[in-house]
Amino acid sequence: MANAYLAAHTGRAHPPSEAYGTQHHAPSPVQCDQCTEGKTSSAYGNGKSQQGIILALAESQNRGPIATDTVGVGPKRVYLDLHSHPPNVAYPPRPVPGSVADMDVIMDHCDFSTGKYVRDCLEILRLGGGLDMGARVRRGKMDDWKYIYTEENASQNDSDIASFLKPAFGLKTQGDLDPSNDLPKKRGAQWEPHVRLPAPPKYVSYKDSPTVCDEENPRIYHMFWTGPFTDKPYLALLSFLFTQNLGLQFDADRPDPLICRPQFWLWINPGPAAAVPNPSAVRDMFDQLKSNPWASPFLHPRFKDVIQFKMWNTTEQLDGVLELKDEWRALRDSLFNSGGYVEKIPQKAEAEPEETELEQEVEEDEGVAAAAPSPTKATKDDDDKINRVGSKSPSSYDRLSVILSDMARFVLCHRFGGIYLDADTILLRDWEELWGWHGAFAYRWSRLEKYNTAVLRMNKNSALGSFLFRTALKNGLDFHPMSISKYTKDAYLEGLLLRLPDALFDSAWLNTEQYQRDRPPQPYFTEFADFFETPVQSSGAPHALGFDGFFKGAYSYHFHNFWWRPFDPSRDFPDLGPRFIAGERIARASLAEGSTTKLPDPQDETVADDKRDLDWATVIKRTFESYIRGERPNMYGEWLKW
C-alpha cells in the first residue's frame, strides 16, 4: 500500500492491498486447487495497512468528517490452499516463495484478548500452513482459516503517494509549521529535533522484484550470546538448519536460484558484559569456536553461506546508531538499565581497537564483520555480577548480559534489519510468510497487553526505530520489554509494532500461568521445566509423537532460560556422526571428567544405557542431530546434501 502516513513513521512503503475499516469480500472464492481469491483484510494487512487513516488526514484540512469505510485497492490477493498431494503426503510442502501472512486472520483466530485458545490457534496455523501432511480429518471448506496469500497483478499497484506526504494541519495557512507548536512545554525540558526521513521506497511485490532477495528487507536471524558456546545456541542453529529453506538438499555449488535463503548471524560477546575490550577479538573468538565441540560443526564450509559468527562490540554498535552515537557516552554509568533499575559498573579507560593482519585474514576467510575488540580476562576470580560470563545456575544468573541483550536486539534490527531471536528459542517451521509481511512485530507478554521482545522484527533505519532509540535515550537507555510497551503506548504508536499472539512463538506460556488449562495445546506444560523434565504421566508422548507432536503450527518455541539444564542429560554432547567425531570425543571426555558415573564406550553402548522415558528436550535435540547425520530428512522431507 502506498501508505504515506505510515511510511512517514516507518521509512517504508507498502502496497495498497486494503483499507482500514470495513472488510470487503468477493461474492465467492475462485474454485481452484491452490487458491482462494478476492478476500481483502484490514488493519494489519501486508505490513501496515491503514489507508483509511491516510484518506481521513488528506481530506481533513479543516478537521472535517473522518472516513470510516473505504475500499481497498492494489494487488489482488490469492489465498493459498496448502497441503500435500497423494501419494506424497509424508511431509508438508514448503511455503510458496513470496507468500505473505495475513495478520488480520491470525489476530482473529489467535488473540487472547478476545478469548481465543492457543490450541485452536495452532490448529489454524497448522492447517492453513499445510502442515497437516494430508491427514485431512477436518471436513468442509476452510476458507476462513486460510491466512497465507500471494499477490497477483502487483505491477498495476497504484503507489502515487505525493498527495499524502505532508500531515494535515488545523489551518491551511499553517503550511509547514511545527505540528507541536500548540503543545505545552515542560519547564527545563528539551524538545527533540524534527525527524527528517527520506522518501519511502516504491513498493515492489515479490513477483515484480528483479532479485529473489529484497535488499530493503534482508532475511537475517540475529541472536546474541555471551560466554562459552554451549548446547543452547547449538540447538538454536540446528533448528535453523532443520526448518528453514536453505537449499541444503542441492549441491553446494548449485543453489536454487529461485530461493532467497535466510542467514543466521550469531553475535558473540565472549567475556563479561562490562569488560574492557582488547584488539585480538576475532582471532580469539574463532580459536574458541574451533576448539568448542558445540560450535565447531557450524564452521563447516557447507554452512558458510547461511551461518555467520559475528563479534559483538558495544562501543562500535552504539556508535553505529545515528540516534545514539553523539549522546550515549554521557549515560555510560546507566548503560545497564532494566526497567529503571540501573546496575552500577565502575568505568575504565576505553582502549582503542587495533586491527591486525591476522584479523583481516579471518574477516576474508570467515566472512565476519569488521574487527571489533574482545574483552580482556577478568581481574577477579569471583563469580560476581561484573565478571560473570553466562548463567550457570539460578543463583549465578548473568544479569548484565541479559540487560545488554535487551538493547542489542533493537540495535541489530535497526542497523541491519531482520528478526532477532532470544538464545532460548527453537525454530519449529519455515518463516517464509512472516518474512513476506514487511511490518514490525514482537509478541504478547502472556496474559498482559505488553510486548515480549524475545522475537523482534524491525525494518532497518525505520522511524519506529528512531523513536524508540531517542525515547530510550531520554529514559537512561532502558530497553526492557515493559519499558518499550510504555514508550509505544504513551506515544499512541502501538500500531507500528504489531503485538502478535504468544501462541505463535511461546505456546506454553499461558498454561504455565494457569490460563487455558481446560483446553491446553499439545504438549501440555504447567511449567517451563516440563520441557526438560517431562512429567511421568505424559512422558510417553515425546518418543511416541516426536517433533510432529511438539506445538505443531507454532513458528518457534521459547523455553525461558534454563541455561544450566542440559537438553539431553544422558548424551550431553554433540551427536552428529563420523563427520564431526573429533568434537564428539572431546565433549565425551569432558563429560566423563565431571561425572561420577563411568560412561560406556561408544562402541559398547546399548539402548539399555539410555534413559527409559525421553523428555521433550531430548527428543527435539536428537531429531535435529539425526538430520545432520543423514539418517532422516528435515521436516519438509529434504535430505542434507554434503
N, C-alpha and C positions, 0 to 999 in steps of 0.2 A: 504494500500500500504506500502511496506517495504521501506519507503522513508527516507534514512539515512540523506540526505542533510537537509530535513525539520525537521526530528526528532532531528537532532543536534541543531536546532534552537528553538525547542519547547519542547523537552523532551518527545515526543510521538512517537509511531509507528503507521502506518496506512496501510490499506490493499492495495495491488496493483490493485486497481479497474480499473485504466485507466492512460493514459499518458497525458503529457502536450503537446498539439499540435493538429493535425487534429483529428476530431471526427470520429469514426468508428461505423457504424450501421450495424446490421444484415440485410440480404436481406428483411426479412419480420418478423413481430411480430408473436409470438406464439398465436394461437387463443384459448383463454380460458377466462372464465368469470371474473377472478380476476387478470390477469397479462398480461404484455407485456414484452417479453424477448429480449435480445440481444442489448439493447441500451446502449452505452458507452459514458459518458460525459468526459469533460476535465477541466482544470484549477482549478475548485473548488472541484469537486469530493466528495469523502467521507472523509471529514476532510481537507486535504491539499494536493491535488494530483498534483505534479509537477515532475513526474518521468522522463520526458524528460530532465529536468534540471540536474537530477542525472546522467543520461546516458551521457549527454554532459560533465559534470565535470569529470566523471570516464574515459572518452576517450580522454581527452584533456590535458594530462600531459605536452605536449609541445605546448599548445594552438592551437590545430588542429581545424578542422571544427566542428561546433556545430550541433548536431542533431536537426532537426526541425519537424520531422514527425515520431512518434513512435506508436507502437501498445500496447494498454493496456492489462495487464494480471491480473489474480486474480479471485476472486469470480464473478460469473455471476449475473447480476442484473435482478431482476424481478420487472417490473414496475406495480404498482397495479391499478386496476380499482375499485375504492372505491365508492360504492353507496348503498343506502338502497334497499332492495328487497321487492317487493309486497308480502303480504299486509302490511308489517311493514315499512312504509315509513314516519311515522310521525316525526321520529328523525334520525339524521345521525348515522352511525356506528362509534364506537371507532377506532382510528388508530390501525393498526396491530402492536403488540409488537415487538420491534426491528427494525421497519422500519426507513428509512433514507430519509432526504430531499436532493434532487439533486439541489445543489446551482447553477449549470450551467443553468438549466431550469428556476429557479426563476430569475436569473440575466437576462436571455434572454428576459423574458416577463415583467420584472418589473423595469429595470434600467432606471432612469430618464435621465441619460446622453445620452441614445440612443433614447430618445423621447417617452418612454413608459408611458402610463397613469396609474394612481393609480386605476381608475375604471376598466380597463382591467386586471390589475394585480390581483385585488381582485376576479374577476370572475374566473380566472385561479386557484387561491388559493382555491376558494370555490368549484369548480367542481373537480379539481384534488384531493382535500382532502375529497371528498364525503359529503360535507356539503349542497348539493342542496336538500337532503332529497327526492329523487325520482321525483323532479319537472324537468323532462327531456325535457326542452324547447329547448335545443340545440340539433341539429341532426347531424349525421355524426360522423366519427371517431375523437377521441380526443387524439390520442397517443402523439402528440406533447405537450399536456397540462398536461401530467402525470409527476409529479415531486416527487413522493414518491415511494421508492423501498425497497425491501428486498434482502438479499444476499443469493445465492444458492451455494452449493459446496464450502463453505468457508473453510472447512478443507483442501482443496487442495491448499490453498493460498501459494505462494512462497514468503516467507518473509526473505530470506537469505540476510542480508544487510552488511555482512562482507567486501565486496569489495567497499562499499561506505562510510565507516565510517570516512575516512580521506579526507579533501578537497584537490583539485588539486593545484599544485604549478607550477610556470613557468619552473622550472628546477628540474629534478629528484634528483639532488644532494642536493637540499634544505631539503628534508625529512620533519622533524617535526619543522623546523624553524618557527619563528614568522611570520605569514602571513602579519602583519602590518609593517614589517621591513623596507619597502621602502617608507612608508608614511612620509611626513614631520611633524615634531613635533612642535607645537606652543610653543614659549618660555614661561617657567613657568608653562606649563600645566602638569598635572599628568596623566599618562596612566592608564587606567583601567586594573586590573588584568585579566588574561585569565579566561573565564568561563569554569569550568570543569563539564561536565554533565555525569550522569550515562548512561549506555547503555539503549536505549529505550526499553520498554517492547514489547514483541512479540504481534502482533495484534491478537486478538481473536474476532471473529464475535459473534453476539448475539446468534446464534444457537449453536455455539460451547462453549459458556460460561458455566461454571459449576454452576453459580448462575444467577438469573434473574437481579440482580443489579450489575453493574460493579464498583468495588471499585476505579478504576482509573478514572472513570467518574461519580462521585456522582450526583444524581439528586436533587440538593438543590437550591431553590429560596432564594436569600438574599434580604432583604430590610432594610434600615436604617431609624430610626425615632428619632426625638428629641422632648422632652417635653411631655405634657399630651396626652394620646391616644384620637383620635378624629374619626369622621366619615370617614376620608381619609384612614388610614390603615385598618379600619373596612371594607370598601368596597373592598379594595385590597384582604383581606383574604377571604371575601365572594366570590369574583370572582374565587379565587383559588379552593375553595370547589365546586363551580358550574361547573367548566370546566375540571379540571384535573382528571386523572384516579387514584382515591384514594381508590377504592373498598368500598366506604361507603354504597353501596347497599347490601353488605353482612353483616352477623353477625360480631360484633366487635371481637369475639374470633375465627372467621373462615375467615380470609382474603384470597383472591385468591392467591395461591402460584405462579401463572404464571405472576403476575403483579409486576413490580418494581414501587412502589409508591413514587412519589416525596415528598419532605418535604419543608416546608416553614419556614425559620429561620428569625424571625423579631428581628433585633438588635436595642435595645433601649438605647439611651443616654438621661436620664431623666432630665438633667439640662442644663445650658448654655454650649455651645461647648467648652469654655475655662475654665470651672470651675475646682477648685481643688477637687480631689476625697476624699472620706472617706470610711471606711470599711464596711458600712452597706448596700452595694449596692443591693444584691439580695433580701434581706428582704424588703427593701423599694420599689423595683421595683414590687414585687409580691403583696405587700399590695396595691399599687396604681392600679395595673391591676385588682385585685379582686374587688375593690370598684368602678371601672370605668365601667359604663354600656355599653360603646362601646367595651371594651376589654374583660370583664368577660365571655361572651359566648364562647370564644375560649379557655378558660381554662377547658371547659367541658371534662371529660375523653374520650368522643367519638373522640376527635380530638388530643389526646396526641401523637399519632404516626405520625401525619402529620404536626402539627403546634408546633413550639417551640419558646419561647421567650428567647432571649439571651441579656446579659448585654454587652454593648459596653464600652470598656476602652481603650482610645487612647494609653496610655503607654504600656499596655500589648499587644495590637495588633501590634504596630510598633516594639516592641521587638521580636515579633513572626515572623517577616520578616527577613530572614538571610541577605538579601541585604541591609537592613537599620539599623539593631539593634545596630551596633557599631558606627554609624555616625549621626543618626538623631537628637540626643540631641544637637549637635552643631548648629542645624538650628531651635531651638525652637522659636527663635524670628521671623522666617519667616514660621512658621508652617501653617499659614492661608494665603496661596499664591494662587491666582487665576489669571491665565493669566499674571503673572509677577507683578501684583498689590498685595502688601503684607499688610494685616491687622495687625498692631502692637498691641500686647497684653502684658500687664505687667506680668512678670513671678513671681510666688510664689514658695515657697519651696514645693517639692513634698512629699506627705505623703506616708508612707509605708503601703500598704494594709494588712489587717489582716483578716483572715478567722475565723468566729465564728462557734459555734456548730449549731446555727440556720441556717446559710448559708449552712453548709454541709447537713443539713436535706433537705433544699429546693432543693439543687442540686439533691439529690436522688429522691425526690418526683416529681419534675417538669422536670427533665432531662435537666437542664441548664448547660452550660459550667462552668468551674472553676470560683469561685467567683472573681468578679472584683469590684473595688471601685465605689461608686456613688458620684455625685457631692454634695457639701455642698450647703446650701442656699446662694443665692446671698447676698452680703453685702449691696447692694443698692436696693432701691425700683424703681429707674428709669428704664425705658424700653430702656436702651442704648444698643449698639451693643454687649457689653461684657456680659451683664446679660440677654439678650433677650432669651426666650425659645419658639421656634416655631414662625411662621409667622402669625400674627393675622389680618393684613391688608396690602395693598400695601405700606403704609407708614411706617410700622413696620416689615420690612422683615428681617428674621433671616439669615443674610448673612453668618455669621460664620459657622452655621450648614450646609449650602449649600456647602461651601468650604470644610468642613470636610467630607461631603458625597462624594465629588469628589475623595478624597483619599481613603475613606473607601471601595468603590466598588472594587478597584484594590487590596486592602489588603485582603478582604474577598475571592475574587475569586482566588487569588494566594495561600492563605493559605489553603482553604477548597475545592476549585473547585466549579463548579456550575454556576448559572446565577444570576446576580444582576439586580434588577428592582428598578427604582425610585418609591417613595411612591405615586406619582400621576399617577400610572399605573393600568389599569384594564385588567385582562386576559379575552380573548374572545373565546379561543378554546384550545383543548388539544395540548401540545407541544411535543408529542412523537417523531415525526420525526426530530425535532430540537435537542432533546437530543441524537438521533441516529447519528447525524452528530458531529464528535468529534473535530471540529476545533474551533478556537476562532473567535468571531464576536461582532460587535457593529452595529449601523446603521447610515445611511446618515443624515447629518445635512441639511435637506430640499434640497434646490437647490444647496448647496455648496458641493464640494467633500471633506468634512471633516467628522469627526466622531461625533456622538452623543452617549454618553455612558449611556443614560437613560436605555438602555438594554445592558448588557455586559456579554459575555460568555468568560471565560478563563479557561484553564486547570491548575490544581494546580501545583505549583512549576515548571512551564514551563520556558524555556529560554526566551520566549517572555516577561513573567512577570519580569524575572531578568533584561532584557534590559530596560524595562520601569521604574523599580524602580531605577536602577543605573543612568539612564538618568535624571529622575525627581530629584534625589538627587543632581545632578550637576546643576540643574536649580531651586534650592530653594524649592524642594518638590511641584512643580507645577503640578497638575493632571487635570487641566481644559481640557475639550474635545478638544479645539483648540490647546492646547499645546501637547496633545497626538497625534493629527494629524500631528503636526510639527515633533515630535520625530520620528515617523514611516516613514514619507516622507523623511526626511533628511537622514535617515539610509537605505532607499530603502527596508523597511520591511513592507510596507502596505499590501503585500500579506499574511502576517502571521496573520493579524487581518482583517478578511473579513468585508467590509463595505456593509452590506445588504441594500436594498432599504427601505426607510422610510415607504413605503406602508404597510409593514408587521407589524409595531409597532406604527406608527404615521400617520395614513392615512389622517388626515385633514390638516397636516402641509403645504403642497404646496398650498392648496386652501386659507389658511389664509394669505399667502404671495402673493396672486393674480396670482398664476400659475394654469394652467389646469382648469380654471373656465368654459371653453367652454364645457368640458365633466367631471364634477365632480363625485365623488363616492357618494354612499348613506350611511349616510346623507350628505348634503352639508353644511359645516360650512365655513363662511367667516371670523370668528374669534373664538378663543377657548372658549370665553364666551358663544357661542351658545349652547354648551353642557349643561350649567347650566340654561340658559335662551333662549330657542329656539325661533327664530323669529316667529311672529304671522302667517306669510304667510305659514310657514311649520310646525306649531305647532300641526297639526292633525296627523303627521306621527308617533311620538313616541308611542302614545297609540295604533294606528291602526296597526303598524308594529311590535312593541315590540322589544325584544332582537334580533330576527332574522333579523331585518332591520337595525341593527347598525354595519356598516363596516364589513359585513359578509365576512369571508375569512381571515381577518387580525388576527394575533395572539394575539395582545393586542392593547389597546388604551391609549395614553398619553395625559392627559388633561392640562398639562403645568401649574402647580402651582394652583392658586385659592384656597389656603388652607383655606381661610376665608369664602368662599362661600359654604353654605350647599347644599348637593345633593338634599334634599327633604325639602324645607322650611316649608311646612305645616305639615310635620311629621318628624321633625328633632330629631328623637330618634330611637334607635334600635327596630324594629317592628318584633320580632322573635317568638311571640306566647307565650302560657302559660308556656312553659318550662323555659323561661327567663323573666317572667313577672316582677320579682323583679327589675331587671335592667331597664326595660322599665319605671316602676313607678318612679324610681329615676330620669331618664332623663326627663320624663314629668314634674316632679316637678321643676327641674332646669330650664326647658324651660319656664314654667309658671312664674317663678320669674323674668325672664329677658324680659318678653313680656308685652306690654301694652294691648294686646287683650286677653280676657279670653278664654282659651282653653276649648272645650267641654269635658265632661266626656266621657271616652272610651265607656261606655255602651250606651251613647246617641248620638254617632257620626253618621252622615248620609253622604251620597255621596255629598249632597249639601254643606257640610262643607269643602270639598276638593277643590283644585284649579281646574278650569274648563279645561284648556289646560295643560296637563302634559308635563314637559320638559324631554329631553332625560336622564339627570342625575337621575331624579326622577323615571322614568320607569326602568332604569337599577338597581337601588337600590332596588326597590320593587320586581323586578323579582328574584333577588338573595335571598331576605328575604322570599319570598313565598316558595322557595325550602327548607329552614331551617324549616319553619313552617309545612312542609309536605303537602302543598297544590298543589304542582306540582313537576314533576321530574326535574332533571338537563337538560342541553342542549342535552344530549345523551339519554334521556328517562329513566334514572336510579333514583329510589326513595331512599331517605336517610333513612337508617335503624338505629334506635337508639338502 
